[in-house]
């Protein structure tokens, strides 16, 4: 992650540090059961970054037209099977 620019500044404003953003993004996304997506979005209504999850690969545009996707993490239950089994 670059140490400057609008995205970096918005992450620092919203989460205090990139490390804290990374921790929260990974923790909340890993908590999705089954399949879904973790999203870093720009909330046009609030004019700030936010974190959103969607289940079963629902599109972010189906939740709100005010959310603009920036980063997406795909979670599938079978992606962990070899490490964690059932």
Secondary structure, DSSP 8 states (H G I E B T S, - for coil): --SSSHHHHHHHHHHSSHHHHHHHHHHHHHT--SSEEEEEEEETTTTEEEEEEEETT--HHHH-TTEEEEEEEEE-GGGGHHHH--
